[in-house]
Amino acid sequence: MAPRASWKGYLKLSLVSCPVRLYPATSASERISFNQLHKKTHNRINMKPVDPELGLVERSDLVRGYEYEDKQYIIIDDADLDAVRIESNHTMNIEAFVDEGEVDVIYQDAPYYLAPDGAMAEETFAVLREAMRKSGKLAIARLVLSSRERVVTIGARENGMFVCTLRNPNEVRGTTEYFGNIPAGKPDPEMLDLAMALIKQKETHFDPKNYEDRYEVALMAMIREKLKGHKPIIAAAPERGNVINLMDALKASLSQQAKPPAKSKSKAEEAPAKPAKKVAAGGGAAENPLKANLLKAVGKSKK
């Protein structure tokens, strides 16, 4: 069964347009969800609308209301919404193009896939897609979703296009309240080098398959055990280590990352390591515990 489109209309650039379909790029259907049941009957509870005066009411009797003053509403019906017709109801009119890296991630909201609607649209669609791919640009357009106009970005993705709705600027909080009191001073260069070495050790290529939802996996394991009639095993969360200072923590981290797989040691390898040389005064371990930790971590990683 073909997926159902969230929106159908036209993608338009100046005088060029083609019919397109918009599909959600993500799905929450695989997530574990719970239903509310009565604790004795285990019957599923129905959430029914209640009027303070009439009690239970039918959903067919509900209407939309906009509160323009406290407890004062104006009724909005389907005909009123149909009367609000703007171009983005049925057309994604490309207004501008920007560099791919220019759109701040904090404004990016919901992802969608965009595909041509019918064989007649495929050639135009492909031309627009490849033009954006070669130029490295994202298109800025608007469309109406769920009775709200959304600004979106459009870019090439494989054989189709990727659409991302953008948050309105008034929905994004400023950083001053959260970052304003953080000191802007530069960290110790030696500790910075150690931190960068730790980052280097953990570099990899991102593959979302490597980052499954461990809570979801543990939750499903618990459910399966209950289905078997077993009492779930309570898994304790790992204890936090006692971090003496940042230097020690960074050095210990580098040491752990640099360890090769366990193997039998030769006598030479089993010989005790020589003690590390003390750092000169004016920045040594005694004066800066953080730097001492970092130096220990680097020393262990080099062994």
Number of C-alpha atoms within 10 A of each C-alpha: 3 4 7 10 14 13 18 19 19 21 24 19 16 8 5 12 19 20 22 22 18 20 18 17 13 10 7 7 7 6 9 10 7 6 7 11 12 9 8 6 7 9 11 11 10 8 7 10 13 12 9 7 6 7 9 11 12 10 10 6 7 9 10 11 12 11 11 9 8 6 7 9 12 11 10 12 11 9 8 10 10 9 8 9 11 11 11 20 19 17 21 25 20 19 12 12 17 14 12 17 10 9 13 9 9 11 15 15 12 14 16 18 21 25 21 23 17 11 8 11 16 16 12 15 24 17 11 19 20 18 13 21 17 9 12 15 20 24 20 21 23 21 22 18 13 8 11 10 14 18 17 24 24 24 24 23 15 9 12 17 22 22 25 21 22 21 16 12 10 7 8 10 10 10 8 9 8 9 10 9 8 8 7 8 6 7 8 11 10 14 20 15 13 22 19 12 14 21 11 11 11 11 8 7 5 8 7 7 7 7 8 9 11 9 9 12 12 12 12 13 14 16 14 13 13 12 10 8 9 11 10 12 9 7 7 6 6 6 6 6 7 7 12 11 15 18 26 22 22 27 26 22 21 28 19 13 13 18 12 7 5 6 6 7 9 8 7 7 10 9 9 7 9 6 6 10 6 11 14 9 10 9 15 15 20 14 12 15 17 22 28 24 25 27 27 21 25 24 15 18 18 10 10
